[in-house]
Amino acid sequence: MLKNGKFFLPPPKDGSDFKELFKQLAAAGAGRLLGSDGFPAGPWTPELLSEAISQIDSNRTGVDLRTVQLWFQENEKGISTANIRWLARIFGCDDPVATGEWQMELSAAQSRLAAKRRGLKKAGSSAALVAPDRAQTMSVDDETTFPAVLTDHASADRPVHRFSLAGRSEALFSRGSPLNLPASVFAGATALGFLSYIMGIHNATYVQADGLVKQVGFLWAPNWTLLFMVFLPLFFSFVTELLVFWKNEARYKLVAQSDRLESDHAWARHVEASSYTYWSVFLICVLFAGLFQWIGVCLIPLIKGGGNYAMDWGKLAIVRPEVISVWQEVVFTGIAYLYMCLCFYLFFVGLILLYTVVYDLWKVGEALKNQQKVDQQEINEVRLRVIRETFRCTVLGVLIAICMKAQSSYLTSTSENIVAWLISDMSSVFHGLNRVNDGVGYRMPTHYSSLLVAVSACFVFMFAFIRLGGGSRFRALLWKMSAVVGLIVAGYLLIDAIAGFSTLLGVGTLFAIYGLFDPGFGRGQTRELGNSRHVS
């Protein structure tokens, strides 16, 4: 039969299960365009069928080639409810009536396959009681195992595993215990703290030319203590929690329904799409922020002396050789900078993954927008959670930038320690003093790197604001979050720029810390979602 210029076969309704039915239709080329001679163009292949399904206008998420290959293979793997719809479109030749008939036939065939699979499982359980040794060599659970013997075509289509920086980086966040990455970062910072204590630079001072005794100890530097022991582990914890929720729960529930393999492959494609971004960030962090910065800021000044950089624990051997030798300092700073550049690579990986989650959720929401069977309330719940976790991570990113810039600015000041520097600045507001730019001018590369951190974190939040905050579903909450982010960013920018910046910085930090504990700012999730039901 001919429908819309394609080869059409009516549903046989012969009681076949999905595998039997699909095998017949694929071999006959049902749904394919007719050739120039008026005859069917030939059978379906996994590649052709996957491409045909992905080209359907309303199917914005497409279908993974590996999923289609499983339909062709001799296994017990069925088909998801979502893919039944697209396969019915193919076999129904885009005819509404025929598509509806094929959707019912495919659903019934899938139900018969599921019933047969349950019967095989029961039979397998019974056989296991009689012959346990034989049962161990067989498996009918297609959710976790695949047939040992595949056809030559399937073996050829098997994907070749290659190294993927994007995939490996994503796996650090999504696989294993959520505690692994935060604990590793905390352990690294703790180890550096112990080493600094052993080497005697944990609480070190030096006398400046004007007689000021300045504290430059490792444990007094917030960009090495608070940053790596508090803010960065919390950041990794929130990113991991959100990534696992989206990848293993929310995405599977919204899109893949019963086909977890398809959901995992679709997510992997989104991650791999940013492969160049991962490599770019890796090179910038390791080569420039790590190696080149260490050579310019620490190694050359330690070996040759001089350098227009403020004195800190990394160059203490120049002025206090009795505390630590030059080569001890070289080794310690090398280890510290290696640890730092790898941690910041993972920080930017976290931001990339946040961006990917937001983008993926936006695309899924757009694809499901016009489907009546989809519960919009469920999608709004996922959006709200993603927005909240993105806000938390943004706040932590700006707090990390604040630690970096505050330490860099303190080192160029004339205060004896960073606490006295902040208190002195705060008191200048009440006493009418102007203590801005009272320090010595030095090169401050940390100012630039901290700005990159702050801008990157805010970019991800703005992207989530635009893509997920459309309409007025979460307008009040989003504006509160934006106000807090704006407040701490203003505090960051004004560090050492105006007298009394620490007052604004302190207020912004208090709001930011409160937002970490309660990103809803007193409005429960139920109330927020309840308001969204009344606005459309």
HELIX and SHEET records of a PDB file:
HELIX    1   1 PHE A   18  ALA A   28  1                                  11    
HELIX    2   2 PRO A   46  SER A   54  1                                   9    
HELIX    3   3 LEU A   65  PHE A   72  1                                   8    
HELIX    4   4 THR A   81  PHE A   91  1                                  11    
HELIX    5   5 PRO A   96  VAL A  130  1                                  35    
HELIX    6   6 PRO A  132  ALA A  135  1                                   4    
HELIX    7   7 ASP A  152  ASP A  157  1                                   6    
HELIX    8   8 LEU A  165  SER A  174  1                                  10    
HELIX    9   9 ASN A  180  MET A  199  1                                  20    
HELIX   10  10 PHE A  218  TRP A  220  5                                   3    
HELIX   11  11 LEU A  226  LEU A  226  1                                   1    
HELIX   12  12 LEU A  227  PHE A  231  3                                   5    
HELIX   13  13 LEU A  232  PHE A  245  1                                  14    
HELIX   14  14 TRP A  246  ALA A  250  3                                   5    
HELIX   15  15 ARG A  251  ARG A  251  1                                   1    
HELIX   16  16 TYR A  252  ALA A  256  3                                   5    
HELIX   17  17 ARG A  260  ALA A  273  1                                  14    
HELIX   18  18 SER A  275  LEU A  283  1                                   9    
HELIX   19  19 ILE A  284  PHE A  292  3                                   9    
HELIX   20  20 GLN A  293  TRP A  294  1                                   2    
HELIX   21  21 ILE A  295  LEU A  299  3                                   5    
HELIX   22  22 ILE A  300  LYS A  304  1                                   5    
HELIX   23  23 TRP A  313  LYS A  315  5                                   3    
HELIX   24  24 LEU A  316  VAL A  319  1                                   4    
HELIX   25  25 VAL A  326  LEU A  368  1                                  43    
HELIX   26  26 GLN A  376  LEU A  411  1                                  36    
HELIX   27  27 ILE A  418  HIS A  431  1                                  14    
HELIX   28  28 PRO A  445  LEU A  468  1                                  24    
HELIX   29  29 ARG A  475  LEU A  493  1                                  19    
HELIX   30  30 PHE A  501  PHE A  517  1                                  17    
HELIX   31  31 GLN A  525  ARG A  533  1                                   9    
SHEET    1   A 2 LEU A   2  LYS A   3  0                                        
SHEET    2   A 2 LYS A   6  PHE A   7 -1                                        
SHEET    1   B 2 THR A 205  VAL A 207  0                                        
SHEET    2   B 2 VAL A 213  GLN A 215 -1                                        
END                                                                             
